[in-house]
Amino acid sequence: MISIRKAIPSDLADLLHMARTAFLQAFTAGNKPENVEAYLAEAFTLNQFEKELANPASTFFVAELEGEIIGYTKVNQVPAQTDIHDPESLEIARLYVLEEHLGSGFGKRLLDTAIDFAKQNQKKYLWLGVWEHNPRAIRFYEKNGLRIFGSHPFPFGDEIQTDYLMRIDF
């Protein structure tokens, strides 16, 4: 049985391990290995995750299956948001599920948790950035009511990639 709950400091080591694994599964194909490693070394460190978990404007939700973290989402309110900085919005900064659990409904449960959290906090919409070369994720978000409304540059190692910005209004 899957459960979804807010992450706590004692989750950090398991959360980081799962997050790094899921990131590698999602972004190794189609990217230079040195850029993947550079991004992991910057964004997926214990120190960075400790800072993010301690930030009152960010919330992590973890999906657990039989006591193991198999997915997570990180949501940001202002001022932690990466792009839009609208106090009436909630950003999904990350939403990952381990590859072996893709298609099993866990991603939707995490997305629904983020949407519920946004509504509980009286937000008017939820938004996120998704890599333009990730058609599976784009289809997933479109199927769940988000639509593309723009794009932004995303620095990734020695490249500037493009993320589509997607949103759902409440």
DSSP file (Angstrom, degrees, kcal/mol; ACC not computed):
  #  RESIDUE AA STRUCTURE BP1 BP2  ACC     N-H-->O    O-->H-N    N-H-->O    O-->H-N    TCO  KAPPA ALPHA  PHI   PSI    X-CA   Y-CA   Z-CA
    1    1 A M              0   0    0      0, 0.0    65,-0.9     0, 0.0     2,-0.3   0.000 360.0 360.0 360.0 134.0    0.0    0.0    0.0
    2    2 A I  E     -A   65   0A   0     63,-0.2     2,-0.4    64,-0.1    63,-0.2  -0.638 360.0-171.7 -87.7 143.8    1.3    3.4   -0.9
    3    3 A S  E     -A   64   0A   0     61,-2.1    61,-3.1    -2,-0.3     2,-0.4  -0.984   9.0-155.5-131.1 148.3    1.3    6.3    1.5
    4    4 A I  E     +A   63   0A   0     -2,-0.4     2,-0.3    59,-0.2    59,-0.2  -0.988  26.4 151.5-123.9 131.6    2.1    9.9    0.8
    5    5 A R  E     -A   62   0A   0     57,-1.9    57,-3.0    -2,-0.4     2,-0.2  -0.956  49.7 -80.6-150.1 164.6    3.2   12.2    3.6
    6    6 A K  E     -A   61   0A   0     -2,-0.3    55,-0.3    55,-0.2     2,-0.1  -0.478  52.8-113.2 -67.0 140.1    5.3   15.3    4.3
    7    7 A A        -     0   0    0     53,-2.7    53,-0.2    -2,-0.2    -1,-0.1  -0.445  30.7-158.5 -72.8 149.4    9.0   14.6    4.4
    8    8 A I    >   -     0   0    0     -2,-0.1     3,-2.7     1,-0.0     4,-0.4  -0.850  34.6 -97.4-124.6 162.5   10.8   15.0    7.7
    9    9 A P  G >  S+     0   0    0      0, 0.0     3,-1.6     0, 0.0     4,-0.3   0.815 120.5  61.5 -53.0 -33.9   14.6   15.5    8.4
   10   10 A S  G 3  S+     0   0    0      1,-0.3     4,-0.3     2,-0.1     3,-0.2   0.634  96.5  62.5 -70.2  -9.7   15.1   11.8    9.2
   11   11 A D  G <> S+     0   0    0     -3,-2.7     4,-3.2     1,-0.2     5,-0.3   0.595  76.0  98.9 -82.0 -12.3   14.0   11.1    5.6
   12   12 A L  H <> S+     0   0    0     -3,-1.6     4,-2.9    -4,-0.4     5,-0.2   0.840  79.8  45.0 -51.9 -50.2   16.9   13.0    4.1
   13   13 A A  H  > S+     0   0    0     -4,-0.3     4,-2.1    -3,-0.2    -1,-0.2   0.935 119.6  41.2 -62.9 -46.5   19.4   10.2    3.3
   14   14 A D  H  > S+     0   0    0     -4,-0.3     4,-2.5     2,-0.2    -2,-0.2   0.896 115.9  50.9 -67.4 -40.0   16.7    7.9    1.7
   15   15 A L  H  X S+     0   0    0     -4,-3.2     4,-3.0     2,-0.2    -2,-0.2   0.932 111.1  47.9 -63.0 -46.0   15.0   10.8   -0.1
   16   16 A L  H  X S+     0   0    0     -4,-2.9     4,-2.7    -5,-0.3     5,-0.2   0.919 111.6  49.9 -62.3 -44.0   18.3   12.0   -1.5
   17   17 A H  H  X S+     0   0    0     -4,-2.1     4,-2.1    -5,-0.2    -1,-0.2   0.940 114.8  43.8 -59.7 -47.9   19.2    8.5   -2.7
   18   18 A M  H  X S+     0   0    0     -4,-2.5     4,-2.9     2,-0.2     5,-0.2   0.915 113.5  51.6 -63.3 -43.2   15.8    8.0   -4.4
   19   19 A A  H  X S+     0   0    0     -4,-3.0     4,-2.4     1,-0.2    -2,-0.2   0.910 110.8  47.0 -62.8 -43.8   16.0   11.5   -5.9
   20   20 A R  H  X S+     0   0    0     -4,-2.7     4,-2.5     2,-0.2    -1,-0.2   0.915 113.6  49.0 -64.3 -42.5   19.4   11.0   -7.4
   21   21 A T  H  X S+     0   0    0     -4,-2.1     4,-2.3    -5,-0.2    -2,-0.2   0.942 113.4  45.6 -61.9 -48.6   18.4    7.6   -8.8
   22   22 A A  H  X S+     0   0    0     -4,-2.9     4,-2.1     2,-0.2    -1,-0.2   0.883 111.8  52.5 -65.0 -38.3   15.1    8.9  -10.3
   23   23 A F  H  X S+     0   0    0     -4,-2.4     4,-2.5    -5,-0.2     5,-0.2   0.939 110.2  47.8 -62.5 -46.3   17.0   11.9  -11.8
   24   24 A L  H  X S+     0   0    0     -4,-2.5     4,-1.7     1,-0.2     5,-0.3   0.900 111.5  51.0 -60.9 -40.4   19.5    9.7  -13.4
   25   25 A Q  H  < S+     0   0    0     -4,-2.3     4,-0.3     1,-0.2    -1,-0.2   0.883 116.7  40.8 -63.0 -38.1   16.8    7.5  -14.8
   26   26 A A  H  < S+     0   0    0     -4,-2.1    -2,-0.2    -5,-0.2    -1,-0.2   0.815 126.8  26.4 -81.8 -31.4   14.9   10.5  -16.2
   27   27 A F  H  < S+     0   0    0     -4,-2.5    -3,-0.2    -5,-0.2    -2,-0.2   0.438  91.4  86.7-121.6   1.0   17.8   12.6  -17.6
   28   28 A T  S >< S+     0   0    0     -4,-1.7     3,-1.4    -5,-0.2     2,-0.2   0.943  79.9  73.6 -67.3 -45.1   20.8   10.3  -18.5
   29   29 A A  T 3  S+     0   0    0     -4,-0.3     3,-0.1    -5,-0.3     0, 0.0  -0.504 107.9  14.5 -69.2 132.2   19.4    9.6  -22.0
   30   30 A G  T 3  S+     0   0    0     -2,-0.2     2,-0.3     1,-0.2    -1,-0.2   0.485 111.0  91.4  85.7   2.5   19.7   12.6  -24.3
   31   31 A N  S <  S-     0   0    0     -3,-1.4    -1,-0.2    -4,-0.1    -4,-0.0  -0.943  83.0-102.5-129.9 152.9   22.2   14.5  -22.1
   32   32 A K    >>  -     0   0    0     -2,-0.3     4,-2.0     1,-0.1     3,-0.8  -0.542  30.9-130.7 -68.7 132.8   25.9   14.7  -21.9
   33   33 A P  H 3> S+     0   0    0      0, 0.0     4,-2.6     0, 0.0     5,-0.2   0.864 107.0  56.0 -54.4 -38.2   27.1   12.6  -18.9
   34   34 A E  H 3> S+     0   0    0      1,-0.2     4,-2.0     2,-0.2     5,-0.1   0.836 107.2  49.1 -66.6 -30.7   29.3   15.5  -17.6
   35   35 A N  H <> S+     0   0    0     -3,-0.8     4,-2.3     2,-0.2    -1,-0.2   0.883 110.8  49.9 -73.3 -38.5   26.2   17.8  -17.5
   36   36 A V  H  X S+     0   0    0     -4,-2.0     4,-2.5     2,-0.2    -2,-0.2   0.943 113.6  46.1 -61.8 -47.2   24.2   15.2  -15.6
   37   37 A E  H  X S+     0   0    0     -4,-2.6     4,-2.4     1,-0.2    -2,-0.2   0.891 111.3  52.0 -63.8 -40.4   27.0   14.8  -13.1
   38   38 A A  H  X S+     0   0    0     -4,-2.0     4,-1.1     2,-0.2    -1,-0.2   0.912 111.5  46.6 -63.3 -42.0   27.5   18.6  -12.8
   39   39 A Y  H  X>S+     0   0    0     -4,-2.3     4,-3.3     2,-0.2     5,-0.6   0.918 111.9  50.3 -67.8 -42.3   23.8   19.1  -12.1
   40   40 A L  H  X5S+     0   0    0     -4,-2.5     4,-1.8     1,-0.2    -2,-0.2   0.920 109.2  52.2 -58.8 -43.2   23.7   16.2   -9.5
   41   41 A A  H  <5S+     0   0    0     -4,-2.4    -1,-0.2    -5,-0.2    -2,-0.2   0.744 118.8  37.0 -66.7 -23.0   26.7   17.7   -7.8
   42   42 A E  H  <5S+     0   0    0     -4,-1.1     3,-0.3    -3,-0.4    -2,-0.2   0.889 131.1  21.3 -92.7 -49.2   25.0   21.1   -7.5
   43   43 A A  H  <5S+     0   0    0     -4,-3.3     2,-0.3     1,-0.2    -3,-0.2   0.674 117.4  55.7-100.8 -20.2   21.3   20.3   -6.9
   44   44 A F  S  <<S+     0   0    0     -4,-1.8     2,-0.3    -5,-0.6    -1,-0.2  -0.442  75.5 119.7-118.2  58.2   21.3   16.8   -5.4
   45   45 A T  S  > S-     0   0    0     -2,-0.3     4,-2.7    -3,-0.3     5,-0.2  -0.821  71.5-117.2-115.7 158.9   23.6   16.9   -2.4
   46   46 A L  H  > S+     0   0    0     -2,-0.3     4,-2.5     1,-0.2     5,-0.2   0.918 117.0  51.3 -59.7 -43.5   22.8   16.2    1.2
   47   47 A N  H  > S+     0   0    0      2,-0.2     4,-2.1     1,-0.2    -1,-0.2   0.918 111.4  46.7 -60.2 -44.8   23.6   19.8    2.1
   48   48 A Q  H  > S+     0   0    0      1,-0.2     4,-2.5     2,-0.2    -2,-0.2   0.920 113.1  48.3 -65.6 -43.9   21.3   21.2   -0.6
   49   49 A F  H  X S+     0   0    0     -4,-2.7     4,-2.8     2,-0.2     5,-0.2   0.874 109.0  54.2 -65.4 -36.8   18.4   18.9    0.3
   50   50 A E  H  X S+     0   0    0     -4,-2.5     4,-1.9    -5,-0.2    -1,-0.2   0.934 110.5  46.8 -59.9 -45.4   18.9   19.9    4.0
   51   51 A K  H  X S+     0   0    0     -4,-2.1     4,-0.9     1,-0.2    -2,-0.2   0.926 114.4  46.7 -61.3 -45.8   18.6   23.6    3.0
   52   52 A E  H >< S+     0   0    0     -4,-2.5     3,-0.6     1,-0.2     6,-0.2   0.901 111.9  49.7 -66.1 -41.1   15.5   23.0    0.9
   53   53 A L  H 3< S+     0   0    0     -4,-2.8    -1,-0.2     1,-0.2    -2,-0.2   0.847 111.7  49.7 -66.0 -33.3   13.8   20.8    3.5
   54   54 A A  H 3< S+     0   0    0     -4,-1.9    -1,-0.2    -5,-0.2    -2,-0.2   0.637  85.9 104.0 -79.8 -14.4   14.4   23.5    6.1
   55   55 A N    X<  -     0   0    0     -4,-0.9     3,-1.8    -3,-0.6    25,-0.0  -0.559  65.3-149.2 -72.8 120.8   13.1   26.3    3.9
   56   56 A P  T 3  S+     0   0    0      0, 0.0    -1,-0.2     0, 0.0    -4,-0.0   0.691  95.9  59.2 -66.1 -16.1    9.6   27.2    5.2
   57   57 A A  T 3  S+     0   0    0     20,-0.1    20,-3.2    19,-0.1     2,-0.4   0.485 100.8  66.6 -89.3  -2.7    8.5   28.2    1.6
   58   58 A S  E <   - B   0  76A   0     -3,-1.8     2,-0.4    18,-0.2    18,-0.2  -0.925  60.8-171.6-119.5 144.6    9.3   24.6    0.3
   59   59 A T  E     - B   0  75A   0     16,-2.4    16,-3.0    -2,-0.4     2,-0.4  -0.999   8.2-155.2-135.4 133.0    7.5   21.4    1.2
   60   60 A F  E     - B   0  74A   0     -2,-0.4   -53,-2.7    14,-0.2     2,-0.4  -0.900   6.1-167.1-104.4 134.3    8.5   17.8    0.2
   61   61 A F  E     -AB   6  73A   0     12,-2.9    12,-2.3    -2,-0.4     2,-0.4  -0.986   9.6-156.6-116.9 133.2    6.0   15.0    0.0
   62   62 A V  E     -AB   5  72A   0    -57,-3.0   -57,-1.9    -2,-0.4     2,-0.5  -0.872   8.8-144.8-111.6 143.8    7.2   11.5   -0.3
   63   63 A A  E     -AB   4  71A   0      8,-3.0     7,-2.7    -2,-0.4     8,-1.1  -0.926  22.8-166.6-102.8 125.6    5.5    8.4   -1.7
   64   64 A E  E     -AB   3  69A   0    -61,-3.1   -61,-2.1    -2,-0.5     2,-0.5  -0.914  14.9-170.4-117.4 141.3    6.3    5.3    0.2
   65   65 A L  E >  S-AB   2  68A   0      3,-2.6     3,-1.8    -2,-0.4   -63,-0.2  -0.979  82.1 -18.9-127.9 116.5    5.7    1.7   -0.7
   66   66 A E  T 3  S-     0   0    0    -65,-0.9    -1,-0.1    -2,-0.5     3,-0.1   0.888 129.9 -50.5  51.9  42.9    6.3   -0.8    2.0
   67   67 A G  T 3  S+     0   0    0      1,-0.2     2,-0.4   -64,-0.0    -1,-0.3   0.423 115.6 113.4  81.3  -1.1    8.4    1.7    3.9
   68   68 A E  E <  S-B   65   0A   0     -3,-1.8    -3,-2.6   -54,-0.0     2,-0.5  -0.886  70.1-123.2-107.9 133.7   10.6    2.6    0.9
   69   69 A I  E     +B   64   0A   0     -2,-0.4    -5,-0.2    -5,-0.2     3,-0.1  -0.629  38.4 164.6 -73.6 119.3   10.5    6.0   -0.7
   70   70 A I  E     +     0   0A   0     -7,-2.7    28,-2.9    -2,-0.5     2,-0.3   0.417  62.1   4.4-116.7  -3.1    9.7    5.4   -4.3
   71   71 A G  E     -BC  63  97A   0     -8,-1.1    -8,-3.0    26,-0.3     2,-0.3  -0.976  58.9-174.7-169.3 164.1    8.7    9.0   -5.4
   72   72 A Y  E     -BC  62  96A   0     24,-2.5    24,-2.6    -2,-0.3     2,-0.4  -0.988  11.9-152.0-160.5 160.7    8.5   12.5   -4.2
   73   73 A T  E     -BC  61  95A   0    -12,-2.3   -12,-2.9    -2,-0.3     2,-0.5  -0.995   7.9-156.0-134.7 144.3    7.4   16.0   -5.1
   74   74 A K  E     -BC  60  94A   0     20,-2.3    19,-2.3    -2,-0.4    20,-1.5  -0.984  13.7-167.3-117.8 125.9    8.8   19.3   -3.9
   75   75 A V  E     -BC  59  92A   0    -16,-3.0   -16,-2.4    -2,-0.5     2,-0.4  -0.890   3.1-155.3-115.8 146.8    6.5   22.3   -4.0
   76   76 A N  E     -BC  58  91A   0     15,-2.7    15,-2.7    -2,-0.4     2,-0.3  -0.960   8.3-170.0-124.5 136.0    7.5   25.9   -3.6
   77   77 A Q    >   -     0   0    0    -20,-3.2     3,-2.0    -2,-0.4     4,-0.5  -0.717  53.0 -41.9-105.1 167.4    5.7   29.0   -2.5
   78   78 A V  T 3  S+     0   0    0     11,-0.4    -1,-0.1     1,-0.3     4,-0.0  -0.480 126.3  27.1 -61.3 135.5    7.1   32.5   -2.8
   79   79 A P  T 3  S+     0   0    0      0, 0.0    -1,-0.3     0, 0.0    -3,-0.0  -0.950 120.7  54.7 -98.3   9.3   10.0   33.3   -2.2
   80   80 A A  S <  S+     0   0    0     -3,-2.0    -2,-0.2   -23,-0.1   -22,-0.0   0.601  79.1 118.3 -79.8  -9.4   11.3   29.8   -3.0
   81   81 A Q        -     0   0    0     -4,-0.5    -4,-0.1     1,-0.1   -23,-0.0  -0.232  59.3-144.0 -62.0 147.3    9.8   29.7   -6.5
   82   82 A T  S    S-     0   0    0     -6,-0.1    -1,-0.1    -4,-0.0    -4,-0.0   0.715  78.8  -4.8 -85.4 -21.4   12.3   29.4   -9.3
   83   83 A D  S    S+     0   0    0      3,-0.0    -2,-0.1    69,-0.0     8,-0.0   0.646 123.6  40.9-138.5 -61.3   10.6   31.5  -12.0
   84   84 A I        -     0   0    0      2,-0.1    -6,-0.0     1,-0.0    -2,-0.0   0.881  64.1-163.0 -78.6 -40.5    7.2   33.1  -11.6
   85   85 A H        +     0   0    0      1,-0.2    -8,-0.0     2,-0.0    -1,-0.0   0.916  29.9 153.7  56.2  49.7    7.2   34.4   -8.0
   86   86 A D    >   -     0   0    0      1,-0.1     3,-2.3     0, 0.0    -8,-0.2  -0.942  41.4-149.9-109.4 118.7    3.4   34.8   -7.8
   87   87 A P  T 3  S+     0   0    0      0, 0.0    -1,-0.1     0, 0.0    -9,-0.0   0.670  97.5  61.5 -62.8 -14.0    2.1   34.6   -4.2
   88   88 A E  T 3  S+     0   0    0     35,-0.1    36,-3.4    36,-0.1    37,-1.2   0.343 100.7  70.2 -90.4   6.9   -1.2   33.2   -5.7
   89   89 A S  E <   - d   0 125A   0     -3,-2.3     2,-0.4    34,-0.2   -11,-0.4  -0.817  64.1-147.6-123.9 161.6    0.6   30.2   -7.2
   90   90 A L  E     - d   0 126A   0     35,-1.6    37,-2.4    -2,-0.3     2,-0.4  -0.998  18.6-147.9-124.2 132.0    2.3   27.0   -6.1
   91   91 A E  E     -Cd  76 127A   0    -15,-2.7   -15,-2.7    -2,-0.4     2,-0.9  -0.833   8.0-145.7 -99.0 134.3    5.2   25.7   -8.1
   92   92 A I  E     +Cd  75 128A   0     35,-2.7    37,-0.6    -2,-0.4   -17,-0.2  -0.893  21.9 178.4 -89.8 108.2    6.0   22.0   -8.4
   93   93 A A  E     +     0   0A   0    -19,-2.3     2,-0.3    -2,-0.9   -18,-0.2   0.827  66.6   5.8 -80.6 -33.1    9.8   22.2   -8.5
   94   94 A R  E     +C   74   0A   0    -20,-1.5   -20,-2.3    -3,-0.1    -1,-0.3  -0.993  53.8 174.8-150.2 143.7   10.2   18.5   -8.8
   95   95 A L  E     +C   73   0A   0     -2,-0.3     2,-0.4   -22,-0.2   -22,-0.2  -0.836  21.1 163.5-148.7 111.4    8.1   15.4   -9.2
   96   96 A Y  E     -C   72   0A   0    -24,-2.6   -24,-2.5    -2,-0.3     2,-0.4  -0.974  18.7-175.0-133.8 143.5    9.8   12.1   -9.6
   97   97 A V  E     -C   71   0A   0     -2,-0.4   -26,-0.3   -26,-0.2     5,-0.1  -0.995  42.0 -99.2-131.1 138.1    8.9    8.4   -9.4
   98   98 A L    >   -     0   0    0    -28,-2.9     3,-2.6    -2,-0.4     4,-0.4  -0.279  36.7-114.6 -56.6 142.2   11.4    5.6   -9.7
   99   99 A E  G >  S+     0   0    0      1,-0.3     3,-1.5     2,-0.2    -1,-0.1   0.824 113.1  59.4 -49.4 -42.5   11.3    4.1  -13.2
  100  100 A E  G 3  S+     0   0    0      1,-0.3    -1,-0.3     3,-0.0    -2,-0.1   0.624 109.0  46.0 -68.2  -9.4   10.1    0.7  -12.0
  101  101 A H  G X >S+     0   0    0     -3,-2.6     3,-1.6   -31,-0.2     5,-0.5   0.356  81.2 124.0-112.3   3.5    7.0    2.4  -10.6
  102  102 A L  T < 5S+     0   0    0     -3,-1.5    -3,-0.0    -4,-0.4    -4,-0.0  -0.387  75.6  23.8 -62.9 141.3    6.1    4.6  -13.6
  103  103 A G  T 3 5S+     0   0    0     -2,-0.1    -1,-0.2     1,-0.0    -4,-0.0   0.479  93.6 103.8  83.8   2.0    2.6    4.1  -14.9
  104  104 A S  T < 5S-     0   0    0     -3,-1.6    -2,-0.1     0, 0.0    -1,-0.0   0.365  97.7-103.7 -99.6   5.9    1.4    2.7  -11.5
  105  105 A G  T  >5S+     0   0    0     -4,-0.1     4,-2.0     3,-0.0     5,-0.1   0.376  91.8 113.3  93.4  -4.9   -0.5    5.8  -10.5
  106  106 A F  H  ><S+     0   0    0     -5,-0.5     4,-2.3     2,-0.2     5,-0.2   0.890  76.0  52.6 -70.0 -37.6    2.1    7.1   -7.9
  107  107 A G  H  > S+     0   0    0     -6,-0.2     4,-2.7     2,-0.2    -1,-0.2   0.914 109.7  49.4 -62.0 -42.4    2.9   10.2  -10.0
  108  108 A K  H  > S+     0   0    0      2,-0.2     4,-3.2     1,-0.2     5,-0.2   0.902 109.1  52.4 -63.4 -40.4   -0.8   11.1  -10.2
  109  109 A R  H  X S+     0   0    0     -4,-2.0     4,-2.0     2,-0.2    -1,-0.2   0.911 111.5  46.5 -62.0 -41.0   -1.1   10.6   -6.4
  110  110 A L  H  X S+     0   0    0     -4,-2.3     4,-2.1     2,-0.2    -2,-0.2   0.915 113.2  48.7 -66.5 -42.4    1.9   13.0   -5.9
  111  111 A L  H  X S+     0   0    0     -4,-2.7     4,-2.6     1,-0.2    -2,-0.2   0.931 111.3  49.9 -61.7 -45.5    0.4   15.5   -8.4
  112  112 A D  H  X S+     0   0    0     -4,-3.2     4,-2.8     1,-0.2    -1,-0.2   0.878 108.4  53.6 -60.9 -37.6   -3.0   15.3   -6.7
  113  113 A T  H  X S+     0   0    0     -4,-2.0     4,-2.4    -5,-0.2    -1,-0.2   0.916 109.8  47.4 -62.4 -43.0   -1.2   15.9   -3.3
  114  114 A A  H  X S+     0   0    0     -4,-2.1     4,-2.3     2,-0.2    -2,-0.2   0.907 112.6  49.1 -64.8 -42.0    0.4   19.0   -4.7
  115  115 A I  H  X S+     0   0    0     -4,-2.6     4,-2.5     2,-0.2    -2,-0.2   0.928 111.9  48.4 -63.6 -45.1   -2.9   20.3   -6.1
  116  116 A D  H  X S+     0   0    0     -4,-2.8     4,-2.8     1,-0.2    -2,-0.2   0.911 111.0  51.2 -60.3 -42.3   -4.7   19.6   -2.8
  117  117 A F  H  X S+     0   0    0     -4,-2.4     4,-1.5     2,-0.2    -1,-0.2   0.901 109.5  50.6 -61.6 -41.7   -1.8   21.5   -1.0
  118  118 A A  H  <>S+     0   0    0     -4,-2.3     5,-2.7     2,-0.2    -2,-0.2   0.928 112.4  46.1 -62.0 -45.5   -2.2   24.4   -3.4
  119  119 A K  H ><5S+     0   0    0     -4,-2.5     3,-1.9     1,-0.2    -2,-0.2   0.907 109.0  54.4 -65.4 -41.7   -5.9   24.6   -2.8
  120  120 A Q  H 3<5S+     0   0    0     -4,-2.8    -1,-0.2     1,-0.3    -2,-0.2   0.816 109.4  49.6 -60.7 -29.3   -5.6   24.3    1.0
  121  121 A N  T 3<5S-     0   0    0     -4,-1.5    -1,-0.3    -5,-0.2    -2,-0.2   0.140 118.6-113.6 -96.5  19.1   -3.2   27.3    0.8
  122  122 A Q  T < 5 +     0   0    0     -3,-1.9    -3,-0.2     1,-0.2     2,-0.2   0.812  57.8 162.5  54.7  38.1   -5.7   29.3   -1.3
  123  123 A K      < -     0   0    0     -5,-2.7   -34,-0.2    -6,-0.1    -1,-0.2  -0.577  36.9-146.7 -82.5 151.8   -3.6   29.3   -4.4
  124  124 A K  S    S+     0   0    0    -36,-3.4    46,-2.9     1,-0.2     2,-0.3   0.689  75.6   1.8 -91.6 -21.4   -5.2   30.2   -7.7
  125  125 A Y  E     -dE  89 169A   0    -37,-1.2   -35,-1.6    44,-0.2     2,-0.4  -0.990  58.7-134.6-159.5 163.5   -3.1   28.0   -9.8
  126  126 A L  E     +dE  90 168A   0     42,-2.4    42,-2.3    -2,-0.3     2,-0.3  -0.953  27.8 179.7-120.3 141.2   -0.2   25.5   -9.8
  127  127 A W  E     +dE  91 167A   0    -37,-2.4   -35,-2.7    -2,-0.4     2,-0.3  -0.921   7.1 172.9-139.6 164.9    2.6   25.6  -12.3
  128  128 A L  E     -dE  92 166A   0     38,-2.1    38,-2.8    -2,-0.3     2,-0.4  -0.975  28.8-118.0-160.9 165.2    5.8   23.8  -13.2
  129  129 A G  E     - E   0 165A   0    -37,-0.6     2,-0.4    -2,-0.3    36,-0.2  -0.943  27.8-173.6-111.0 137.7    8.6   23.6  -15.7
  130  130 A V  E     - E   0 164A   0     34,-2.6    34,-3.1    -2,-0.4     4,-0.1  -0.998  33.7-102.5-134.1 135.1    9.2   20.4  -17.7
  131  131 A W  E >   - E   0 163A   0     -2,-0.4     3,-1.7    32,-0.3    32,-0.2  -0.283  25.9-132.6 -57.2 131.0   12.0   19.6  -20.1
  132  132 A E  T 3  S+     0   0    0     30,-2.4    -1,-0.2     1,-0.3    31,-0.1   0.729 105.4  56.8 -59.7 -22.4   10.9   20.0  -23.7
  133  133 A H  T 3  S+     0   0    0     29,-0.3    -1,-0.3     1,-0.2     3,-0.1  -0.004  84.1  88.2-100.1  29.0   12.5   16.7  -24.5
  134  134 A N    <>  +     0   0    0     -3,-1.7     4,-2.2     1,-0.1     3,-0.3  -0.646  46.6 166.4-121.9  73.1   10.5   14.7  -22.0
  135  135 A P  H  > S+     0   0    0      0, 0.0     4,-2.8     0, 0.0     5,-0.2   0.834  73.3  58.5 -61.5 -32.7    7.4   13.8  -23.9
  136  136 A R  H  > S+     0   0    0      2,-0.2     4,-2.3     1,-0.2     5,-0.1   0.943 109.6  43.1 -62.0 -46.2    6.2   11.2  -21.3
  137  137 A A  H  > S+     0   0    0     -3,-0.3     4,-2.6     2,-0.2     5,-0.2   0.909 113.0  52.4 -65.8 -41.8    6.1   13.9  -18.6
  138  138 A I  H  X S+     0   0    0     -4,-2.2     4,-2.6     1,-0.2    -2,-0.2   0.937 111.2  46.9 -60.2 -46.4    4.5   16.4  -20.8
  139  139 A R  H  X S+     0   0    0     -4,-2.8     4,-2.9     2,-0.2    -1,-0.2   0.910 110.6  53.6 -60.3 -42.5    1.7   13.9  -21.7
  140  140 A F  H  X S+     0   0    0     -4,-2.3     4,-1.1    -5,-0.2    -2,-0.2   0.939 112.3  43.1 -57.5 -49.6    1.3   13.0  -18.1
  141  141 A Y  H  <>S+     0   0    0     -4,-2.6     5,-2.5     1,-0.2     3,-0.3   0.905 114.2  50.3 -67.1 -40.8    0.8   16.6  -17.1
  142  142 A E  H ><5S+     0   0    0     -4,-2.6     3,-1.9     1,-0.2    -2,-0.2   0.923 107.9  53.7 -61.9 -43.1   -1.5   17.4  -20.0
  143  143 A K  H 3<5S+     0   0    0     -4,-2.9    -1,-0.2     1,-0.3    -2,-0.2   0.788 108.3  52.1 -60.1 -27.5   -3.6   14.3  -19.2
  144  144 A N  T 3<5S-     0   0    0     -4,-1.1    -1,-0.3    -3,-0.3    -2,-0.2   0.140 129.1 -92.1-100.9  19.3   -4.0   15.7  -15.7
  145  145 A G  T < 5S+     0   0    0     -3,-1.9    24,-0.2     1,-0.3     2,-0.2   0.424  81.3 129.8  95.9  -0.6   -5.2   19.1  -16.8
  146  146 A L      < -     0   0    0     -5,-2.5     2,-0.3    -6,-0.1    -1,-0.3  -0.594  37.0-161.4 -85.6 151.6   -2.1   21.2  -17.1
  147  147 A R  E     -F  167   0A   0     20,-2.4    20,-2.1    -2,-0.2     2,-0.3  -0.965  23.9-107.0-132.1 151.1   -1.4   23.2  -20.2
  148  148 A I  E     +F  166   0A   0     -2,-0.3    18,-0.3    18,-0.2     3,-0.1  -0.570  39.1 164.4 -74.0 132.0    1.7   24.8  -21.7
  149  149 A F  E     -     0   0A   0     16,-3.0     2,-0.3    -2,-0.3    17,-0.2   0.358  61.5 -33.5-128.8   1.7    1.7   28.6  -21.3
  150  150 A G  E     -F  165   0A   0     15,-1.1    15,-2.9     2,-0.0    -1,-0.3  -0.982  56.8-114.0 171.6-166.2    5.3   29.5  -22.0
  151  151 A S  E     -F  164   0A   0     13,-0.3    13,-0.2    -2,-0.3    11,-0.0  -0.963  15.0-162.5-151.3 165.8    8.9   28.4  -21.7
  152  152 A H  E     -F  163   0A   0     11,-2.3    11,-2.7    -2,-0.3     2,-0.2  -0.988  30.9 -98.7-149.8 156.3   12.1   29.4  -19.9
  153  153 A P  E     -F  162   0A   0      0, 0.0     9,-0.2     0, 0.0     7,-0.0  -0.498  31.1-160.8 -74.7 144.7   15.8   28.6  -20.2
  154  154 A F  E     -F  161   0A   0      7,-3.2     7,-2.8    -2,-0.2     2,-0.2  -0.937  13.7-137.7-129.2 107.7   17.2   26.0  -17.8
  155  155 A P  E     +F  160   0A   0      0, 0.0     2,-0.4     0, 0.0     5,-0.2  -0.475  27.6 174.3 -66.4 128.4   21.0   26.0  -17.3
  156  156 A F  E >   -F  159   0A   0      3,-2.9     3,-1.8    -2,-0.2     2,-0.2  -0.841  58.0 -60.3-140.5  97.3   22.2   22.4  -17.3
  157  157 A G  T 3  S-     0   0    0     -2,-0.4    -1,-0.1     1,-0.3  -122,-0.1  -0.477 120.0 -15.3  63.2-127.5   26.0   22.0  -17.1
  158  158 A D  T 3  S+     0   0    0     -2,-0.2     2,-0.3    -3,-0.1    -1,-0.3   0.233 127.4  77.8 -93.4  15.5   27.5   23.8  -20.1
  159  159 A E  E <   - F   0 156A   0     -3,-1.8    -3,-2.9    -5,-0.0     2,-0.6  -0.827  69.0-139.4-119.5 158.6   24.1   24.0  -22.0
  160  160 A I  E     - F   0 155A   0     -2,-0.3     2,-0.2    -5,-0.2    -2,-0.0  -0.971  31.2-173.3-113.0 112.7   21.1   26.1  -21.8
  161  161 A Q  E     - F   0 154A   0     -7,-2.8    -7,-3.2    -2,-0.6     2,-0.5  -0.462  20.7-115.8 -97.3 173.8   18.0   23.8  -22.2
  162  162 A T  E     - F   0 153A   0     -9,-0.2   -30,-2.4    -2,-0.2     2,-0.4  -0.951  21.2-166.3-116.7 129.6   14.4   24.8  -22.6
  163  163 A D  E     -EF 131 152A   0    -11,-2.7   -11,-2.3    -2,-0.5     2,-0.3  -0.935  19.7-131.9-107.4 134.9   11.7   23.9  -20.1
  164  164 A Y  E     -EF 130 151A   0    -34,-3.1   -34,-2.6    -2,-0.4     2,-0.5  -0.664  20.0-134.0 -76.0 140.7    8.0   24.3  -21.0
  165  165 A L  E     -EF 129 150A   0    -15,-2.9   -16,-3.0    -2,-0.3   -15,-1.1  -0.871  28.3-175.9 -95.7 129.2    6.0   26.1  -18.4
  166  166 A M  E     +EF 128 148A   0    -38,-2.8   -38,-2.1    -2,-0.5     2,-0.3  -0.916   3.3 178.3-126.2 150.8    2.7   24.3  -17.6
  167  167 A R  E     -EF 127 147A   0    -20,-2.1   -20,-2.4    -2,-0.3     2,-0.4  -0.977  21.2-154.1-149.0 161.5   -0.1   25.3  -15.3
  168  168 A I  E     -E  126   0A   0    -42,-2.3   -42,-2.4    -2,-0.3     2,-0.3  -0.993  19.9-145.7-135.4 131.8   -3.5   24.3  -14.0
  169  169 A D  E      E  125   0A   0     -2,-0.4   -44,-0.2   -24,-0.2   -45,-0.1  -0.691 360.0 360.0 -97.0 149.5   -6.0   26.9  -12.7
  170  170 A F              0   0    0    -46,-2.9   -45,-0.1    -2,-0.3    -1,-0.1   0.399 360.0 360.0-107.9 360.0   -8.4   26.3   -9.9
